[in-house]
Amino acid sequence: MKVIICGAGQVGWQIARHLSGENNDVTVVDNNPELVRRATDTLDVQGIAGFASYPDILDRAGARDADMIIAATHSDEVNMVTCQVAHSVFAVQRKIARLRAQSYLDAIYSDLYRRDHLPIDVVISPEKEVADAALQRLAAPAAFDTESFLEGKAQLLGILIDEDCPVINTPLRQLTDLFSTLRAIVVGIRRDGGLFVPSSGDQIFAGDECYIFTHTEDMTRTLEIFGKTQSKQERIVIIGGGNVGLAVAQALESRTERVRVKMIERSRICAERAADALDRTIVLNGDGLDSGLLEEANIATADAVLAVTDDDKTNLLASVRAKELGCPMAITLINDPTLVPLMTPLNIDAYINPRATTVSSILRHIRHGRVRGVYSIGDAEAEVIEAQVLGTSPMAGQKIKDVDFPEGTLIGALMKQGKVVKPTSETRIEEGDVIAIFAMSEDVPEVERLLQVSIDFF
């Protein structure tokens, strides 16, 4: 497939990395020659320096015979015009645009993106994706990472293993014997900075970060077995009243169970806008690093603090200060993945990476066939792929033990006729089953071959 990616920033680079690694013909366009050079030097892609919305630039990038264009520059308007030019001048079939401004995303204006107006097939909103991720983190406060699969019936949990974890130094195969009715599988372990897919003989040690697939009904029990307690989140302090903070506050207000929310926003204009848009949330205008203001927000009695300003260092420091003042849990928004290793020494419980959530969302719309969802793990180290098994798949009708899976993959969950079952080596994979597979990045192409899922749209 021939794909043009407009914008060579963090998101564009990651998408290019995924697609070029799967033997697609990828061209990257950006008006910053340095970013284009970085992409062409490190990836198997072509690069064009120039404004993506200019017809001559798209022509040079090969738009005349491109199958898809992904507009992920920093400007909403450039992304929109790029899709329009790609449609009107070059008849590109599939157009994906990243749009940030909430006004463009309002449902009452959705007609704007019809083919006879602004022809955008898929609109990706990073702020909405990040707000959804934040709400998921709040739903599973004991986990540093979480994502739903199989129609919400299965959960992927990222859990930091503490010294008092009841199952440390226990081989994984023994966990199956000890908890025979538990529908949970350890699919990934990060140890000493490296992520790997464990075998049945591997043990869990204190300090490990474990990725665990569990049936949603067994989530609380799974957390308890791995030494975590699930507490209700009734008092939340949000630091940052921009689009993400506002979306989270509005979602919390709309819940049937009562959640008390307080928001701290530095900009008076943003604070007033948030106060106008919210009904029950108390909005305080001031600096989220100010200890006095945090105390005024009753941070010591809050169940969690959510730091979602547009500055990573502010989010980190505000989280540290909130924990210092007695808040038991801090969730932090981090754009720069090089700051993630600071999470553990700074005692921050969970983080949200907007790049990873946006990349996952775009990949979900790119991969075709029967792929229903893609979730990126860490700094694109691994992926969880949810897909329906086709009759043409080499795995259809086979027992799991007889399928030639790559070494860096593991089936985390399986849904048969709407019911989630825990996969074992004897489980037979049938046509129509939906599976969630944890795969290291280098093994994703082989997993897609096994699924007989083409990345081609046509």
C-alpha positions as CSV (number, residue, x, y, z in Angstrom):
1,M,0.0,0.0,0.0
2,K,1.2,3.5,-0.8
3,V,0.8,5.9,2.1
4,I,1.6,9.6,2.5
5,I,2.1,10.8,6.1
6,C,1.9,14.6,6.5
7,G,3.7,15.7,9.6
8,A,7.0,14.1,10.8
9,G,6.6,14.9,14.5
10,Q,6.3,12.2,17.2
11,V,3.0,10.8,15.9
12,G,3.9,10.9,12.2
13,W,7.3,9.3,12.9
14,Q,5.7,6.5,14.9
15,I,3.0,5.8,12.2
16,A,5.8,5.8,9.5
17,R,7.8,3.4,11.6
18,H,4.9,1.0,11.9
19,L,3.9,1.1,8.2
20,S,7.4,1.1,6.7
21,G,8.2,-1.9,8.9
22,E,5.3,-3.8,7.3
23,N,6.7,-3.2,3.7
24,N,4.4,-0.4,2.7
25,D,5.5,2.4,0.4
26,V,5.7,5.3,2.8
27,T,6.4,9.0,2.0
28,V,6.8,11.5,4.8
29,V,6.0,15.2,4.2
30,D,6.9,18.1,6.6
31,N,7.9,21.7,6.3
32,N,10.8,21.1,8.7
33,P,13.7,19.6,6.7
34,E,15.3,18.4,9.9
35,L,12.3,16.2,10.8
36,V,12.2,14.9,7.3
37,R,15.9,14.0,7.4
38,R,15.4,12.3,10.8
39,A,12.6,10.1,9.3
40,T,14.6,9.2,6.1
41,D,17.8,8.5,8.1
42,T,16.2,6.2,10.6
43,L,13.3,4.6,8.6
44,D,12.8,3.0,5.3
45,V,10.7,5.9,3.9
46,Q,11.0,8.7,1.3
47,G,10.8,12.3,2.5
48,I,9.6,15.6,1.0
49,A,10.3,18.9,2.7
50,G,7.4,21.4,2.2
51,F,3.9,22.3,3.2
52,A,1.6,19.3,3.0
53,S,-1.4,21.3,1.8
54,Y,0.4,22.5,-1.3
55,P,-0.8,20.5,-4.4
56,D,2.8,20.5,-5.9
57,I,4.2,19.1,-2.7
58,L,1.6,16.3,-2.6
59,D,2.3,15.6,-6.3
60,R,6.0,15.2,-5.6
61,A,5.1,12.9,-2.7
62,G,3.3,10.6,-5.1
63,A,-0.4,11.5,-4.3
64,R,-1.5,10.6,-7.9
65,D,-1.3,6.9,-7.1
66,A,-1.4,7.0,-3.2
67,D,-3.9,4.7,-1.5
68,M,-4.1,6.7,1.8
69,I,-3.1,10.0,3.3
70,I,-2.6,10.6,7.0
71,A,-2.6,14.3,7.9
72,A,-1.0,14.7,11.3
73,T,0.7,18.1,11.2
74,H,0.4,20.5,14.2
75,S,-2.2,22.6,12.4
76,D,-5.8,21.5,12.2
77,E,-6.4,23.8,9.2
78,V,-3.4,22.4,7.3
79,N,-4.6,18.8,8.0
80,M,-8.1,19.7,6.7
81,V,-6.9,21.4,3.5
82,T,-4.4,18.6,2.9
83,C,-7.3,16.1,2.9
84,Q,-9.4,18.4,0.6
85,V,-6.5,18.7,-1.9
86,A,-5.8,15.0,-1.8
87,H,-9.5,14.3,-2.6
88,S,-10.2,17.0,-5.1
89,V,-6.9,17.0,-7.1
90,F,-5.6,13.5,-6.7
91,A,-8.7,11.4,-5.8
92,V,-6.9,9.7,-2.9
93,Q,-9.4,7.1,-1.5
94,R,-8.7,7.1,2.2
95,K,-8.0,10.3,4.2
96,I,-7.3,10.5,8.0
97,A,-6.9,13.8,9.8
98,R,-5.8,14.7,13.3
99,L,-7.9,17.6,14.6
100,R,-7.5,19.2,18.0
101,A,-9.9,22.2,18.2
102,Q,-13.1,21.1,19.9
103,S,-15.3,23.3,17.7
104,Y,-14.3,21.0,14.7
105,L,-15.2,18.0,16.7
106,D,-18.7,19.0,17.9
107,A,-21.2,16.4,16.8
108,I,-23.7,19.0,15.5
109,Y,-21.1,19.9,12.8
110,S,-20.3,16.4,11.8
111,D,-21.8,17.0,8.3
112,L,-18.7,19.1,7.6
113,Y,-16.7,15.9,6.8
114,R,-18.9,14.5,4.1
115,R,-17.3,13.9,0.7
116,D,-19.1,16.8,-0.9
117,H,-17.9,19.2,1.9
118,L,-14.6,18.4,3.6
119,P,-13.8,14.9,2.5
120,I,-12.2,13.4,5.7
121,D,-12.9,9.7,6.2
122,V,-11.6,9.4,9.8
123,V,-11.2,12.3,12.3
124,I,-8.8,11.6,15.2
125,S,-9.0,13.8,18.3
126,P,-5.9,13.5,20.5
127,E,-7.6,15.3,23.3
128,K,-10.6,13.0,23.3
129,E,-8.3,9.9,23.1
130,V,-6.3,11.2,26.1
131,A,-9.4,12.1,28.1
132,D,-10.7,8.5,27.5
133,A,-7.3,7.1,28.6
134,A,-7.4,9.3,31.8
135,L,-10.9,8.0,32.6
136,Q,-9.7,4.4,32.2
137,R,-6.7,5.0,34.5
138,L,-9.1,6.4,37.1
139,A,-11.3,3.3,36.7
140,A,-8.4,1.0,37.6
141,P,-6.3,3.2,40.0
142,A,-4.0,0.4,41.0
143,A,-2.8,-0.1,37.4
144,F,-0.3,2.2,35.6
145,D,-1.7,1.2,32.2
146,T,-5.1,-0.1,31.2
147,E,-7.2,-0.7,28.1
148,S,-10.4,-2.5,27.3
149,F,-10.8,-5.3,24.7
150,L,-13.4,-7.8,23.5
151,E,-16.4,-5.4,23.8
152,G,-15.3,-4.3,27.3
153,K,-15.3,-7.9,28.6
154,A,-11.5,-8.1,28.9
155,Q,-9.0,-5.7,30.3
156,L,-5.3,-5.3,29.8
157,L,-3.7,-4.1,33.1
158,G,-0.2,-2.8,33.7
159,I,0.8,-3.5,37.3
160,L,4.0,-2.5,39.2
161,I,4.9,-5.5,41.4
162,D,5.7,-4.5,45.0
163,E,7.8,-6.3,47.6
164,D,4.6,-7.4,49.4
165,C,3.1,-9.0,46.3
166,P,1.8,-12.5,47.3
167,V,2.9,-14.2,44.1
168,I,6.5,-12.9,43.6
169,N,9.1,-15.6,42.9
170,T,6.3,-17.9,41.7
171,P,6.6,-19.6,38.3
172,L,3.7,-18.5,36.1
173,R,2.6,-22.1,35.5
174,Q,2.0,-22.4,39.2
175,L,-0.3,-19.4,39.2
176,T,-2.6,-21.5,36.9
177,D,-2.6,-24.3,39.5
178,L,-3.1,-22.0,42.5
179,F,-5.9,-19.9,40.9
180,S,-7.5,-22.4,38.5
181,T,-10.8,-20.3,38.2
182,L,-9.0,-17.0,37.6
183,R,-9.3,-15.8,34.0
184,A,-6.0,-13.9,33.8
185,I,-2.8,-14.3,31.9
186,V,0.6,-12.5,32.3
187,V,1.4,-11.6,28.7
188,G,4.3,-9.1,29.2
189,I,7.0,-8.2,31.7
190,R,9.3,-5.2,31.8
191,R,12.4,-5.8,33.8
192,D,15.5,-3.7,34.0
193,G,14.1,-1.5,31.2
194,G,13.5,-4.3,28.8
195,L,10.1,-5.7,27.8
196,F,9.6,-9.4,27.0
197,V,6.9,-12.1,26.6
198,P,7.3,-14.6,29.5
199,S,7.3,-18.4,29.3
200,S,5.4,-20.6,31.7
201,G,8.7,-21.1,33.7
202,D,9.4,-17.4,34.3
203,Q,8.9,-15.9,37.7
204,I,7.7,-12.4,38.8
205,F,10.0,-10.3,40.8
206,A,9.6,-7.2,42.9
207,G,10.1,-4.1,40.7
208,D,8.7,-5.8,37.6
209,E,6.1,-4.1,35.5
210,C,3.6,-6.8,34.4
211,Y,1.0,-6.6,31.6
212,I,-1.9,-8.9,32.5
213,F,-5.0,-9.8,30.5
214,T,-8.0,-10.4,32.7
215,H,-11.7,-10.9,32.3
216,T,-13.4,-7.7,33.4
217,E,-15.4,-9.6,36.0
218,D,-12.1,-10.9,37.5
219,M,-10.3,-7.5,37.5
220,T,-10.6,-6.8,41.3
221,R,-9.5,-10.4,42.2
222,T,-6.6,-10.2,39.7
223,L,-5.4,-6.9,41.3
224,E,-5.7,-8.4,44.8
225,I,-3.7,-11.5,43.8
226,F,-0.9,-9.3,42.5
227,G,-0.9,-7.2,45.7
228,K,-3.2,-4.3,44.7
229,T,-6.4,-3.0,46.3
230,Q,-9.1,-1.3,44.3
231,S,-10.4,1.8,45.9
232,K,-13.3,4.0,44.8
233,Q,-12.4,7.3,43.3
234,E,-14.9,9.8,44.8
235,R,-12.7,13.0,45.1
236,I,-10.6,14.0,42.1
237,V,-8.4,17.1,41.7
238,I,-7.6,18.0,38.0
239,I,-4.6,20.2,37.4
240,G,-5.0,21.8,33.9
241,G,-8.3,23.1,32.5
242,G,-7.5,22.8,28.8
243,N,-9.4,20.5,26.4
244,V,-8.2,17.3,28.2
245,G,-9.0,18.4,31.7
246,L,-12.3,19.9,30.7
247,A,-13.3,16.6,28.8
248,V,-12.4,14.5,31.9
249,A,-14.4,16.8,34.3
250,Q,-17.4,16.8,32.0
251,A,-17.3,12.9,31.8
252,L,-17.0,12.7,35.6
253,E,-19.9,15.1,36.1
254,S,-22.1,12.9,33.8
255,R,-21.7,9.8,35.9
256,T,-24.5,8.5,37.9
257,E,-22.4,8.0,41.0
258,R,-21.4,11.2,42.7
259,V,-17.8,12.3,42.1
260,R,-16.5,15.5,43.6
261,V,-14.1,17.2,41.2
262,K,-11.9,20.3,41.7
263,M,-9.9,21.8,39.0
264,I,-6.8,24.1,39.1
265,E,-6.1,26.2,36.0
266,R,-3.3,28.8,35.7
267,S,-4.8,30.8,32.8
268,R,-7.7,33.0,33.9
269,I,-9.3,32.8,30.5
270,C,-9.2,29.0,30.4
271,A,-10.4,28.8,34.1
272,E,-13.4,31.0,33.2
273,R,-14.2,28.9,30.2
274,A,-14.1,25.7,32.2
275,A,-16.2,27.2,35.0
276,D,-18.9,28.2,32.4
277,A,-18.9,24.7,30.8
278,L,-19.0,22.8,34.1
279,D,-21.9,22.5,36.6
280,R,-20.6,20.9,39.8
281,T,-16.8,21.2,39.4
282,I,-15.1,23.8,41.5
283,V,-12.6,25.7,39.3
284,L,-9.7,27.5,41.0
285,N,-7.5,29.9,39.1
286,G,-3.9,29.6,40.0
287,D,-0.7,27.6,39.7
288,G,-1.0,23.8,40.2
289,L,2.5,23.9,41.8
290,D,1.4,26.2,44.5
291,S,1.2,24.2,47.8
292,G,-1.3,26.7,49.3
293,L,-3.7,26.3,46.3
294,L,-3.4,22.5,46.4
295,E,-4.3,22.6,50.1
296,E,-7.2,24.9,49.3
297,A,-8.3,22.2,46.9
298,N,-8.1,19.7,49.8
299,I,-5.5,17.6,48.1
300,A,-4.8,15.6,51.2
301,T,-8.3,14.2,51.2
302,A,-8.5,13.6,47.5
303,D,-8.5,10.1,46.1
304,A,-6.4,11.0,43.0
305,V,-4.8,13.9,41.3
306,L,-4.8,14.1,37.5
307,A,-2.1,16.5,36.1
308,V,-3.0,17.2,32.4
309,T,-1.4,20.6,31.6
310,D,0.4,21.0,28.3
311,D,3.8,21.0,30.0
312,D,5.3,17.7,31.0
313,K,7.6,19.1,33.7
314,T,4.7,21.0,35.4
315,N,2.7,17.7,35.4
316,L,5.5,15.8,37.0
317,L,6.3,18.4,39.6
318,A,2.6,19.0,40.4
319,S,2.1,15.2,40.9
320,V,5.1,15.0,43.2
321,R,3.9,17.9,45.2
322,A,0.3,16.5,45.5
323,K,1.7,13.2,46.7
324,E,3.9,15.0,49.2
325,L,0.8,16.8,50.6
326,G,-1.0,13.5,51.1
327,C,-2.7,12.5,47.9
328,P,-2.5,8.7,47.6
329,M,-2.5,8.6,43.8
330,A,-1.1,10.7,40.9
331,I,-1.8,10.2,37.2
332,T,0.4,12.3,34.9
333,L,0.2,13.3,31.3
334,I,3.7,12.9,29.6
335,N,4.4,13.7,26.0
336,D,8.1,13.0,26.1
337,P,8.7,9.3,26.5
338,T,12.3,9.9,27.8
339,L,10.7,11.2,31.0
340,V,8.8,7.9,31.7
341,P,11.7,6.2,33.6
342,L,11.3,9.0,36.2
343,M,7.9,7.7,37.1
344,T,9.1,5.1,39.6
345,P,11.7,7.2,41.5
346,L,9.3,10.2,41.6
347,N,6.6,7.8,43.1
348,I,4.0,8.7,40.4
349,D,1.4,5.9,40.0
350,A,0.3,6.1,36.3
351,Y,1.0,8.1,33.2
352,I,-0.8,8.8,29.9
353,N,1.2,9.2,26.7
354,P,-0.8,11.2,24.2
355,R,1.5,10.0,21.4
356,A,0.8,6.3,22.2
357,T,-2.9,6.9,22.4
358,T,-3.1,8.8,19.1
359,V,-0.8,6.3,17.3
360,S,-3.0,3.4,18.6
361,S,-6.1,5.2,17.4
362,I,-4.7,5.9,13.9
363,L,-3.4,2.4,13.5
364,R,-6.8,1.0,14.5
365,H,-8.2,2.8,11.4
366,I,-5.4,1.8,9.1
367,R,-5.2,-1.9,9.7
368,H,-8.1,-3.5,7.8
369,G,-9.5,-7.0,7.3
370,R,-11.0,-8.1,10.6
371,V,-8.7,-6.2,13.0
372,R,-11.0,-4.5,15.5
373,G,-8.5,-2.7,17.7
374,V,-4.8,-2.0,18.1
375,Y,-3.1,-0.7,21.3
376,S,0.5,0.4,21.5
377,I,2.5,-0.6,24.5
378,G,5.3,1.6,26.0
379,D,7.4,3.4,23.4
380,A,5.9,1.3,20.5
381,E,7.8,-1.7,22.0
382,A,4.8,-4.0,21.6
383,E,1.2,-4.0,20.4
384,V,-2.1,-5.7,21.5
385,I,-4.1,-6.6,18.4
386,E,-7.7,-7.6,18.7
387,A,-9.0,-9.4,15.6
388,Q,-11.7,-11.7,14.4
389,V,-10.4,-15.0,13.1
390,L,-11.2,-15.6,9.4
391,G,-11.9,-18.9,7.8
392,T,-8.8,-18.4,5.6
393,S,-6.6,-17.9,8.6
394,P,-3.9,-20.6,9.2
395,M,-5.0,-20.7,12.9
396,A,-8.7,-21.4,12.2
397,G,-9.7,-24.9,13.5
398,Q,-6.3,-25.4,15.2
399,K,-5.5,-25.8,18.9
400,I,-3.3,-23.0,20.2
401,K,-0.4,-25.4,20.9
402,D,-0.4,-26.3,17.2
403,V,-0.3,-22.8,15.8
404,D,3.2,-21.6,14.8
405,F,3.1,-18.3,16.8
406,P,6.3,-16.2,16.9
407,E,8.3,-16.4,20.2
408,G,7.4,-12.8,21.1
409,T,3.6,-13.3,21.1
410,L,1.0,-14.6,23.5
411,I,-2.8,-14.8,23.3
412,G,-4.2,-12.9,26.2
413,A,-7.9,-13.4,25.7
414,L,-10.4,-15.2,23.5
415,M,-14.1,-14.6,22.9
416,K,-16.3,-17.4,21.5
417,Q,-19.9,-16.5,20.6
418,G,-19.9,-13.5,22.8
419,K,-18.4,-15.3,25.9
420,V,-14.8,-14.6,27.0
421,V,-12.7,-17.7,27.8
422,K,-9.2,-18.0,29.2
423,P,-7.0,-19.5,26.4
424,T,-5.0,-22.6,27.2
425,S,-2.7,-24.7,24.9
426,E,-5.7,-27.0,24.3
427,T,-8.1,-24.3,23.3
428,R,-9.3,-24.6,19.7
429,I,-9.4,-21.4,17.7
430,E,-12.5,-21.4,15.5
431,E,-13.6,-19.2,12.6
432,G,-15.5,-16.2,14.0
433,D,-13.7,-16.2,17.3
434,V,-12.3,-12.8,18.5
435,I,-8.7,-12.9,19.9
436,A,-6.5,-10.4,21.6
437,I,-2.8,-11.0,21.0
438,F,0.1,-9.4,22.8
439,A,3.0,-9.1,20.3
440,M,6.4,-7.6,20.3
441,S,6.7,-5.0,17.6
442,E,9.1,-7.1,15.4
443,D,6.5,-10.0,15.5
444,V,3.5,-7.9,14.4
445,P,3.8,-8.6,10.6
446,E,3.9,-12.4,11.3
447,V,0.8,-12.1,13.6
448,E,-1.0,-10.3,10.8
449,R,0.0,-13.1,8.4
450,L,-1.5,-15.6,10.8
451,L,-4.7,-13.6,11.0
452,Q,-4.7,-13.3,7.2
453,V,-5.4,-9.6,7.7
454,S,-4.2,-7.5,4.9
455,I,-3.2,-3.9,5.5
456,D,-4.6,-3.2,2.0
457,F,-8.0,-1.5,1.9
458,F,-9.0,-2.6,-1.5
